[in-house]
Amino acid sequence: MAEIFGSDLYLLFSQGGGRYALPLAGVDEVLEPPALAFVPQAPVACLGVIVRHGRVLAVMDAGELLASGDGALSPEEGPLTRLIVLSYSDMKVALRVDRVDRIAPLTGETRPTAAAPGPAGPGLVECACAEPDGLVLRLNTPALASEIDRVFQR
């Protein structure tokens, strides 16, 4: 999808009071959350699984993945909650977020990650972008994929 529009587009979403951006190149689709199948003994960050296009996808809670370890939980699912289906390398996973805002380029001034405020753990944020409508933290897709792998290896 990103090839059609260009590689500098991002999917902007909100989670737990923060605003984030994912490169559109790794986003397959955005869904309204269907019923989830429970997975016994799954990590806390794994909310369950769905079947999408014949493939079983883990549904991960963005609030848990982006938390700084302070135990903050994301709000309960609401009417704007969405699943972002991501692909990276051989991983395909759904990420539950509070709200998907838009697809857009990031045009504002960028700040290094050391200056990036917010709850996301180390390495997950590439930079902070001062957009006209507020600060957006640009996520590092490989680091997010590594964090998801780490969650399942615990």
C-alpha positions, -999 to 999 in steps of 0.1 A, spaced: 0 0 0 28 25 9 44 19 -26 12 34 -42 14 65 -20 51 69 -13 74 56 14 72 87 36 37 82 48 28 71 84 -3 57 101 -9 80 131 -27 66 161 -34 74 197 -27 51 227 -30 59 264 -28 96 259 2 94 236 3 99 198 24 76 177 33 70 140 41 37 122 56 36 87 27 28 63 50 3 45 45 -22 74 8 -17 78 -14 -43 60 -49 -30 72 -69 -14 100 -98 -33 114 -126 -28 139 -118 -54 166 -136 -87 161 -142 -112 190 -109 -126 202 -102 -162 209 -86 -167 243 -51 -181 245 -44 -200 278 -11 -189 294 -5 -161 269 16 -131 280 -4 -102 295 3 -81 263 -14 -108 241 -51 -102 243 -60 -132 222 -59 -143 186 -80 -137 154 -81 -155 121 -76 -131 92 -73 -142 56 -67 -178 67 -39 -169 91 -39 -168 129 -28 -135 143 -18 -126 178 -36 -94 190 -12 -74 211 -22 -46 235 -3 -14 224 -8 0 259 13 -29 273 40 -28 246 45 9 248 44 12 286 75 21 304 71 -8 328 51 13 353 21 -11 351 -1 14 332 -29 -4 315 -46 9 283 -83 19 286 -110 -7 280 -120 -12 244 -142 16 231 -160 26 200 -129 41 184 -106 11 192 -89 -4 162 -66 -32 153 -36 -23 131 -24 -54 112 14 -52 109 39 -71 88 76 -71 95 100 -97 81 82 -130 87 60 -116 116 24 -107 111 5 -94 142 -24 -72 151 -19 -43 174 -48 -30 194 -48 8 198 -72 33 213 -78 52 180 -64 55 145 -61 91 135 -50 94 99 -25 85 72 -1 114 66 35 124 61 54 137 92 64 172 83 72 188 116 106 193 132 121 161 146 138 157 179 162 129 188 148 100 209 166 113 241 143 143 239 112 123 231 88 124 261 63 96 266 58 61 279 73 40 251 103 19 262 139 24 251 145 18 214 109 17 204 108 54 195 130 67 166 122 104 172 96 129 183 80 149 155 65 184 164 35 183 141 11 212 138 -15 194 159 9 182 185 38 159 193 39 125 175 64 97 185 76 78 154 80 42 163 108 19 152 91 -11 135 121 -35 139 123 -26 176 86 -31 180 88 -65 163 117 -74 187 97 -63 217 68 -85 206 92 -115 202 106 -107 236 71 -108 251 65 -143 238 99 -156 249 94 -146 286 
